[in-house]
Amino acid sequence: MKVLITGASGLLGRSLLRHLNDKNNTCSSGTTSSDEKCKYTHEDEYEYECVGTALNRAKPPLQKLNLLNNDEVAKLMDNVHPDIVVHCAAERFPDRASANPQRTLAL
């Protein structure tokens, strides 16, 4: 299963990328007890091929992607053909988000 993670250089995206690439992880069952786990591991049920993107902090293996450039996004989607897209990208500076809400929403 191919997963595209935007914002993979940020806190959430980086953690998700690491988690999906770790074949020994089990997922939480959604209960409050830390002892309860799902009945499958990634190895049993799914094999993930993850592609992470970033803009300013895109270092290998991350691919540089400007999410505000529709042509770049379309080209990446055509090349990667992801089964799942997890959008973790965000404006990390609150003052920029406040100053330009249209850009923040477009992101």
N, CA, C and O atoms as a GROMACS GRO file, in nm:
protein
  428
    1MET      N    1   0.085  -0.116   0.000
    1MET     CA    2   0.000   0.000   0.000
    1MET      C    3   0.090   0.123   0.000
    1MET      O    4   0.176   0.138   0.087
    2LYS      N    5   0.071   0.211  -0.096
    2LYS     CA    6   0.154   0.330  -0.109
    2LYS      C    7   0.088   0.448  -0.038
    2LYS      O    8  -0.028   0.479  -0.063
    3VAL      N    9   0.163   0.512   0.052
    3VAL     CA   10   0.112   0.623   0.131
    3VAL      C   11   0.194   0.747   0.101
    3VAL      O   12   0.317   0.745   0.111
    4LEU      N   13   0.126   0.856   0.065
    4LEU     CA   14   0.190   0.985   0.044
    4LEU      C   15   0.162   1.070   0.167
    4LEU      O   16   0.047   1.091   0.204
    5ILE      N   17   0.269   1.119   0.230
    5ILE     CA   18   0.256   1.202   0.351
    5ILE      C   19   0.310   1.340   0.320
    5ILE      O   20   0.430   1.357   0.297
    6THR      N   21   0.220   1.441   0.318
    6THR     CA   22   0.267   1.578   0.300
    6THR      C   23   0.314   1.631   0.435
    6THR      O   24   0.267   1.588   0.540
    7GLY      N   25   0.407   1.725   0.431
    7GLY     CA   26   0.458   1.782   0.556
    7GLY      C   27   0.538   1.682   0.638
    7GLY      O   28   0.535   1.686   0.761
    8ALA      N   29   0.609   1.593   0.571
    8ALA     CA   30   0.682   1.486   0.640
    8ALA      C   31   0.808   1.535   0.712
    8ALA      O   32   0.876   1.455   0.776
    9SER      N   33   0.839   1.663   0.702
    9SER     CA   34   0.952   1.716   0.779
    9SER      C   35   0.905   1.778   0.911
    9SER      O   36   0.986   1.815   0.995
   10GLY      N   37   0.774   1.788   0.928
   10GLY     CA   38   0.718   1.843   1.051
   10GLY      C   39   0.699   1.737   1.157
   10GLY      O   40   0.724   1.619   1.134
   11LEU      N   41   0.656   1.780   1.273
   11LEU     CA   42   0.642   1.690   1.388
   11LEU      C   43   0.546   1.573   1.359
   11LEU      O   44   0.583   1.457   1.377
   12LEU      N   45   0.426   1.604   1.314
   12LEU     CA   46   0.326   1.499   1.288
   12LEU      C   47   0.366   1.411   1.170
   12LEU      O   48   0.366   1.289   1.180
   13GLY      N   49   0.401   1.474   1.058
   13GLY     CA   50   0.438   1.397   0.938
   13GLY      C   51   0.558   1.308   0.959
   13GLY      O   52   0.559   1.194   0.914
   14ARG      N   53   0.659   1.360   1.027
   14ARG     CA   54   0.780   1.282   1.054
   14ARG      C   55   0.748   1.162   1.143
   14ARG      O   56   0.798   1.052   1.119
   15SER      N   57   0.664   1.182   1.245
   15SER     CA   58   0.626   1.071   1.334
   15SER      C   59   0.546   0.965   1.260
   15SER      O   60   0.567   0.846   1.280
   16LEU      N   61   0.454   1.009   1.175
   16LEU     CA   62   0.373   0.914   1.098
   16LEU      C   63   0.460   0.835   1.002
   16LEU      O   64   0.445   0.713   0.991
   17LEU      N   65   0.550   0.903   0.934
   17LEU     CA   66   0.641   0.835   0.841
   17LEU      C   67   0.723   0.730   0.914
   17LEU      O   68   0.738   0.617   0.866
   18ARG      N   69   0.777   0.766   1.028
   18ARG     CA   70   0.856   0.672   1.108
   18ARG      C   71   0.770   0.554   1.153
   18ARG      O   72   0.814   0.439   1.146
   19HIS      N   73   0.649   0.581   1.198
   19HIS     CA   74   0.559   0.476   1.247
   19HIS      C   75   0.522   0.378   1.136
   19HIS      O   76   0.527   0.256   1.156
   20LEU      N   77   0.486   0.430   1.020
   20LEU     CA   78   0.445   0.342   0.910
   20LEU      C   79   0.562   0.262   0.853
   20LEU      O   80   0.542   0.152   0.800
   21ASN      N   81   0.682   0.315   0.864
   21ASN     CA   82   0.799   0.242   0.815
   21ASN      C   83   0.851   0.140   0.915
   21ASN      O   84   0.934   0.056   0.879
   22ASP      N   85   0.804   0.144   1.039
   22ASP     CA   86   0.846   0.050   1.142
   22ASP      C   87   0.757  -0.073   1.136
   22ASP      O   88   0.642  -0.069   1.182
   23LYS      N   89   0.807  -0.182   1.082
   23LYS     CA   90   0.728  -0.304   1.062
   23LYS      C   91   0.688  -0.372   1.193
   23LYS      O   92   0.599  -0.457   1.192
   24ASN      N   93   0.750  -0.337   1.304
   24ASN     CA   94   0.721  -0.403   1.431
   24ASN      C   95   0.616  -0.330   1.514
   24ASN      O   96   0.584  -0.375   1.624
   25ASN      N   97   0.564  -0.220   1.464
   25ASN     CA   98   0.463  -0.146   1.539
   25ASN      C   99   0.330  -0.219   1.539
   25ASN      O  100   0.296  -0.289   1.443
   26THR      N  101   0.256  -0.203   1.645
   26THR     CA  102   0.116  -0.241   1.647
   26THR      C  103   0.038  -0.112   1.666
   26THR      O  104   0.091  -0.014   1.719
   27CYS      N  105  -0.085  -0.113   1.624
   27CYS     CA  106  -0.161   0.012   1.637
   27CYS      C  107  -0.247   0.007   1.762
   27CYS      O  108  -0.286  -0.101   1.808
   28SER      N  109  -0.275   0.122   1.817
   28SER     CA  110  -0.356   0.133   1.936
   28SER      C  111  -0.499   0.092   1.904
   28SER      O  112  -0.548   0.116   1.794
   29SER      N  113  -0.565   0.029   2.000
   29SER     CA  114  -0.702  -0.016   1.978
   29SER      C  115  -0.803   0.094   1.999
   29SER      O  116  -0.922   0.074   1.975
   30GLY      N  117  -0.760   0.210   2.043
   30GLY     CA  118  -0.852   0.319   2.069
   30GLY      C  119  -0.906   0.318   2.211
   30GLY      O  120  -0.989   0.403   2.246
   31THR      N  121  -0.863   0.225   2.292
   31THR     CA  122  -0.908   0.221   2.431
   31THR      C  123  -0.808   0.298   2.517
   31THR      O  124  -0.702   0.336   2.469
   32THR      N  125  -0.843   0.319   2.641
   32THR     CA  126  -0.754   0.392   2.730
   32THR      C  127  -0.648   0.303   2.792
   32THR      O  128  -0.550   0.353   2.847
   33SER      N  129  -0.665   0.174   2.784
   33SER     CA  130  -0.567   0.082   2.839
   33SER      C  131  -0.451   0.066   2.743
   33SER      O  132  -0.471   0.032   2.626
   34SER      N  133  -0.330   0.088   2.790
   34SER     CA  134  -0.212   0.073   2.703
   34SER      C  135  -0.180  -0.073   2.675
   34SER      O  136  -0.100  -0.103   2.588
   35ASP      N  137  -0.243  -0.165   2.750
   35ASP     CA  138  -0.217  -0.308   2.729
   35ASP      C  139  -0.294  -0.364   2.610
   35ASP      O  140  -0.253  -0.466   2.553
   36GLU      N  141  -0.404  -0.301   2.572
   36GLU     CA  142  -0.484  -0.353   2.463
   36GLU      C  143  -0.427  -0.305   2.330
   36GLU      O  144  -0.399  -0.187   2.312
   37LYS      N  145  -0.412  -0.398   2.238
   37LYS     CA  146  -0.357  -0.367   2.106
   37LYS      C  147  -0.446  -0.426   1.998
   37LYS      O  148  -0.524  -0.518   2.025
   38CYS      N  149  -0.434  -0.375   1.877
   38CYS     CA  150  -0.505  -0.436   1.764
   38CYS      C  151  -0.452  -0.577   1.744
   38CYS      O  152  -0.344  -0.611   1.792
   39LYS      N  153  -0.527  -0.658   1.677
   39LYS     CA  154  -0.489  -0.797   1.657
   39LYS      C  155  -0.393  -0.816   1.541
   39LYS      O  156  -0.353  -0.929   1.512
   40TYR      N  157  -0.354  -0.710   1.474
   40TYR     CA  158  -0.261  -0.724   1.363
   40TYR      C  159  -0.145  -0.627   1.377
   40TYR      O  160  -0.155  -0.524   1.444
   41THR      N  161  -0.040  -0.662   1.314
   41THR     CA  162   0.073  -0.571   1.302
   41THR      C  163   0.082  -0.532   1.156
   41THR      O  164   0.016  -0.593   1.071
   42HIS      N  165   0.161  -0.431   1.126
   42HIS     CA  166   0.178  -0.391   0.986
   42HIS      C  167   0.227  -0.509   0.903
   42HIS      O  168   0.188  -0.525   0.787
   43GLU      N  169   0.313  -0.589   0.962
   43GLU     CA  170   0.371  -0.702   0.890
   43GLU      C  171   0.264  -0.804   0.852
   43GLU      O  172   0.269  -0.863   0.744
   44ASP      N  173   0.166  -0.826   0.941
   44ASP     CA  174   0.061  -0.923   0.916
   44ASP      C  175  -0.037  -0.876   0.810
   44ASP      O  176  -0.076  -0.953   0.722
   45GLU      N  177  -0.076  -0.752   0.817
   45GLU     CA  178  -0.188  -0.703   0.738
   45GLU      C  179  -0.148  -0.615   0.620
   45GLU      O  180  -0.200  -0.631   0.510
   46TYR      N  181  -0.057  -0.523   0.643
   46TYR     CA  182  -0.023  -0.425   0.541
   46TYR      C  183   0.128  -0.410   0.528
   46TYR      O  184   0.202  -0.428   0.624
   47GLU      N  185   0.168  -0.380   0.411
   47GLU     CA  186   0.307  -0.342   0.385
   47GLU      C  187   0.299  -0.201   0.328
   47GLU      O  188   0.237  -0.180   0.224
   48TYR      N  189   0.361  -0.105   0.395
   48TYR     CA  190   0.353   0.034   0.352
   48TYR      C  191   0.477   0.076   0.276
   48TYR      O  192   0.590   0.050   0.319
   49GLU      N  193   0.455   0.141   0.164
   49GLU     CA  194   0.561   0.210   0.092
   49GLU      C  195   0.529   0.358   0.106
   49GLU      O  196   0.433   0.407   0.047
   50CYS      N  197   0.608   0.428   0.184
   50CYS     CA  198   0.578   0.567   0.216
   50CYS      C  199   0.662   0.663   0.134
   50CYS      O  200   0.782   0.642   0.113
   51VAL      N  201   0.597   0.769   0.088
   51VAL     CA  202   0.664   0.879   0.019
   51VAL      C  203   0.632   1.003   0.100
   51VAL      O  204   0.516   1.039   0.118
   52GLY      N  205   0.736   1.069   0.150
   52GLY     CA  206   0.717   1.190   0.228
   52GLY      C  207   0.755   1.312   0.148
   52GLY      O  208   0.850   1.310   0.069
   53THR      N  209   0.680   1.421   0.169
   53THR     CA  210   0.711   1.546   0.101
   53THR      C  211   0.735   1.656   0.203
   53THR      O  212   0.689   1.649   0.317
   54ALA      N  213   0.809   1.757   0.159
   54ALA     CA  214   0.836   1.874   0.241
   54ALA      C  215   0.868   1.989   0.146
   54ALA      O  216   0.887   1.968   0.027
   55LEU      N  217   0.873   2.109   0.200
   55LEU     CA  218   0.906   2.223   0.116
   55LEU      C  219   1.045   2.276   0.150
   55LEU      O  220   1.141   2.248   0.078
   56ASN      N  221   1.057   2.349   0.257
   56ASN     CA  222   1.186   2.412   0.290
   56ASN      C  223   1.286   2.317   0.354
   56ASN      O  224   1.407   2.339   0.343
   57ARG      N  225   1.239   2.213   0.419
   57ARG     CA  226   1.330   2.120   0.488
   57ARG      C  227   1.328   1.983   0.421
   57ARG      O  228   1.334   1.880   0.488
   58ALA      N  229   1.321   1.982   0.289
   58ALA     CA  230   1.316   1.857   0.214
   58ALA      C  231   1.457   1.802   0.192
   58ALA      O  232   1.528   1.846   0.101
   59LYS      N  233   1.494   1.709   0.275
   59LYS     CA  234   1.622   1.639   0.261
   59LYS      C  235   1.591   1.493   0.233
   59LYS      O  236   1.492   1.440   0.284
   60PRO      N  237   1.674   1.426   0.152
   60PRO     CA  238   1.648   1.285   0.122
   60PRO      C  239   1.624   1.205   0.249
   60PRO      O  240   1.697   1.221   0.347
   61PRO      N  241   1.524   1.120   0.250
   61PRO     CA  242   1.447   1.068   0.136
   61PRO      C  243   1.322   1.150   0.103
   61PRO      O  244   1.245   1.109   0.016
   62LEU      N  245   1.299   1.264   0.168
   62LEU     CA  246   1.181   1.344   0.140
   62LEU      C  247   1.191   1.411   0.003
   62LEU      O  248   1.299   1.449  -0.042
   63GLN      N  249   1.076   1.422  -0.062
   63GLN     CA  250   1.070   1.488  -0.192
   63GLN      C  251   1.021   1.631  -0.173
   63GLN      O  252   0.926   1.656  -0.098
   64LYS      N  253   1.086   1.724  -0.241
   64LYS     CA  254   1.046   1.864  -0.232
   64LYS      C  255   0.916   1.882  -0.309
   64LYS      O  256   0.903   1.838  -0.423
   65LEU      N  257   0.818   1.949  -0.244
   65LEU     CA  258   0.689   1.973  -0.306
   65LEU      C  259   0.630   2.102  -0.254
   65LEU      O  260   0.617   2.121  -0.133
   66ASN      N  261   0.594   2.190  -0.346
   66ASN     CA  262   0.522   2.312  -0.311
   66ASN      C  263   0.374   2.283  -0.332
   66ASN      O  264   0.327   2.277  -0.445
   67LEU      N  265   0.302   2.266  -0.223
   67LEU     CA  266   0.160   2.231  -0.231
   67LEU      C  267   0.074   2.342  -0.291
   67LEU      O  268  -0.041   2.317  -0.327
   68LEU      N  269   0.127   2.462  -0.302
   68LEU     CA  270   0.052   2.572  -0.361
   68LEU      C  271   0.070   2.578  -0.513
   68LEU      O  272   0.010   2.661  -0.580
   69ASN      N  273   0.153   2.488  -0.566
   69ASN     CA  274   0.176   2.481  -0.710
   69ASN      C  275   0.102   2.357  -0.764
   69ASN      O  276   0.148   2.244  -0.748
   70ASN      N  277  -0.012   2.381  -0.826
   70ASN     CA  278  -0.097   2.270  -0.873
   70ASN      C  279  -0.026   2.178  -0.973
   70ASN      O  280  -0.049   2.057  -0.973
   71ASP      N  281   0.061   2.234  -1.056
   71ASP     CA  282   0.134   2.151  -1.153
   71ASP      C  283   0.230   2.055  -1.082
   71ASP      O  284   0.240   1.939  -1.120
   72GLU      N  285   0.300   2.105  -0.980
   72GLU     CA  286   0.390   2.018  -0.902
   72GLU      C  287   0.312   1.906  -0.834
   72GLU      O  288   0.355   1.791  -0.834
   73VAL      N  289   0.198   1.940  -0.776
   73VAL     CA  290   0.117   1.841  -0.705
   73VAL      C  291   0.067   1.735  -0.804
   73VAL      O  292   0.074   1.616  -0.776
   74ALA      N  293   0.016   1.780  -0.919
   74ALA     CA  294  -0.034   1.685  -1.020
   74ALA      C  295   0.076   1.592  -1.069
   74ALA      O  296   0.054   1.472  -1.086
   75LYS      N  297   0.194   1.648  -1.093
   75LYS     CA  298   0.307   1.566  -1.140
   75LYS      C  299   0.346   1.461  -1.036
   75LYS      O  300   0.370   1.345  -1.070
   76LEU      N  301   0.352   1.502  -0.909
   76LEU     CA  302   0.386   1.406  -0.803
   76LEU      C  303   0.281   1.297  -0.792
   76LEU      O  304   0.314   1.179  -0.779
   77MET      N  305   0.154   1.335  -0.798
   77MET     CA  306   0.046   1.236  -0.788
   77MET      C  307   0.053   1.138  -0.906
   77MET      O  308   0.031   1.018  -0.887
   78ASP      N  309   0.083   1.187  -1.024
   78ASP     CA  310   0.097   1.099  -1.142
   78ASP      C  311   0.215   1.004  -1.127
   78ASP      O  312   0.208   0.888  -1.170
   79ASN      N  313   0.325   1.053  -1.067
   79ASN     CA  314   0.444   0.970  -1.051
   79ASN      C  315   0.430   0.869  -0.938
   79ASN      O  316   0.477   0.755  -0.950
   80VAL      N  317   0.367   0.908  -0.830
   80VAL     CA  318   0.360   0.823  -0.710
   80VAL      C  319   0.241   0.728  -0.712
   80VAL      O  320   0.254   0.613  -0.670
   81HIS      N  321   0.127   0.771  -0.760
   81HIS     CA  322   0.003   0.693  -0.758
   81HIS      C  323  -0.026   0.638  -0.618
   81HIS      O  324  -0.033   0.517  -0.600
   82PRO      N  325  -0.043   0.727  -0.519
   82PRO     CA  326  -0.064   0.677  -0.382
   82PRO      C  327  -0.203   0.615  -0.364
   82PRO      O  328  -0.300   0.655  -0.428
   83ASP      N  329  -0.209   0.516  -0.275
   83ASP     CA  330  -0.337   0.458  -0.234
   83ASP      C  331  -0.402   0.546  -0.128
   83ASP      O  332  -0.524   0.557  -0.119
   84ILE      N  333  -0.316   0.608  -0.046
   84ILE     CA  334  -0.362   0.693   0.065
   84ILE      C  335  -0.278   0.820   0.064
   84ILE      O  336  -0.157   0.816   0.044
   85VAL      N  337  -0.344   0.934   0.088
   85VAL     CA  338  -0.273   1.061   0.107
   85VAL      C  339  -0.306   1.111   0.247
   85VAL      O  340  -0.424   1.126   0.282
   86VAL      N  341  -0.203   1.136   0.326
   86VAL     CA  342  -0.221   1.192   0.460
   86VAL      C  343  -0.161   1.332   0.456
   86VAL      O  344  -0.041   1.349   0.439
   87HIS      N  345  -0.247   1.432   0.472
   87HIS     CA  346  -0.206   1.571   0.460
   87HIS      C  347  -0.167   1.625   0.597
   87HIS      O  348  -0.253   1.661   0.678
   88CYS      N  349  -0.036   1.630   0.624
   88CYS     CA  350   0.016   1.679   0.751
   88CYS      C  351   0.080   1.817   0.737
   88CYS      O  352   0.121   1.877   0.836
   89ALA      N  353   0.088   1.868   0.616
   89ALA     CA  354   0.153   1.998   0.593
   89ALA      C  355   0.068   2.109   0.654
   89ALA      O  356  -0.055   2.103   0.655
   90ALA      N  357   0.137   2.210   0.703
   90ALA     CA  358   0.069   2.325   0.762
   90ALA      C  359   0.165   2.443   0.765
   90ALA      O  360   0.286   2.427   0.748
   91GLU      N  361   0.110   2.560   0.785
   91GLU     CA  362   0.193   2.678   0.807
   91GLU      C  363   0.240   2.673   0.952
   91GLU      O  364   0.158   2.676   1.044
   92ARG      N  365   0.369   2.665   0.971
   92ARG     CA  366   0.421   2.646   1.107
   92ARG      C  367   0.443   2.775   1.183
   92ARG      O  368   0.478   2.773   1.301
   93PHE      N  369   0.422   2.889   1.116
   93PHE     CA  370   0.439   3.018   1.183
   93PHE      C  371   0.302   3.085   1.197
   93PHE      O  372   0.245   3.128   1.097
   94PRO      N  373   0.248   3.094   1.319
   94PRO     CA  374   0.115   3.150   1.340
   94PRO      C  375   0.100   3.293   1.286
   94PRO      O  376  -0.008   3.328   1.237
   95ASP      N  377   0.205   3.375   1.295
   95ASP     CA  378   0.193   3.512   1.245
   95ASP      C  379   0.174   3.514   1.093
   95ASP      O  380   0.102   3.599   1.041
   96ARG      N  381   0.237   3.423   1.022
   96ARG     CA  382   0.218   3.413   0.877
   96ARG      C  383   0.077   3.366   0.844
   96ARG      O  384   0.014   3.414   0.750
   97ALA      N  385   0.028   3.271   0.922
   97ALA     CA  386  -0.107   3.220   0.901
   97ALA      C  387  -0.210   3.330   0.922
   97ALA      O  388  -0.305   3.342   0.844
   98SER      N  389  -0.192   3.411   1.024
   98SER     CA  390  -0.285   3.522   1.052
   98SER      C  391  -0.276   3.630   0.945
   98SER      O  392  -0.378   3.687   0.906
   99ALA      N  393  -0.156   3.658   0.899
   99ALA     CA  394  -0.136   3.765   0.801
   99ALA      C  395  -0.190   3.727   0.664
   99ALA      O  396  -0.230   3.814   0.587
  100ASN      N  397  -0.191   3.597   0.632
  100ASN     CA  398  -0.236   3.554   0.499
  100ASN      C  399  -0.325   3.431   0.512
  100ASN      O  400  -0.284   3.320   0.477
  101PRO      N  401  -0.448   3.450   0.560
  101PRO     CA  402  -0.537   3.335   0.581
  101PRO      C  403  -0.573   3.261   0.453
  101PRO      O  404  -0.596   3.140   0.457
  102GLN      N  405  -0.580   3.330   0.337
  102GLN     CA  406  -0.612   3.264   0.210
  102GLN      C  407  -0.504   3.163   0.176
  102GLN      O  408  -0.534   3.050   0.135
  103ARG      N  409  -0.378   3.202   0.192
  103ARG     CA  410  -0.267   3.112   0.163
  103ARG      C  411  -0.268   2.993   0.258
  103ARG      O  412  -0.244   2.880   0.218
  104THR      N  413  -0.297   3.021   0.384
  104THR     CA  414  -0.301   2.915   0.485
  104THR      C  415  -0.409   2.813   0.452
  104THR      O  416  -0.386   2.693   0.462
  105LEU      N  417  -0.526   2.860   0.412
  105LEU     CA  418  -0.635   2.769   0.373
  105LEU      C  419  -0.600   2.692   0.246
  105LEU      O  420  -0.632   2.574   0.235
  106ALA      N  421  -0.534   2.757   0.152
  106ALA     CA  422  -0.495   2.691   0.028
  106ALA      C  423  -0.396   2.578   0.055
  106ALA      O  424  -0.396   2.477  -0.015
  107LEU      N  425  -0.314   2.597   0.155
  107LEU     CA  426  -0.216   2.495   0.190
  107LEU      C  427  -0.286   2.372   0.240
  107LEU      O  428  -0.220   2.274   0.275
   0.00000   0.00000   0.00000
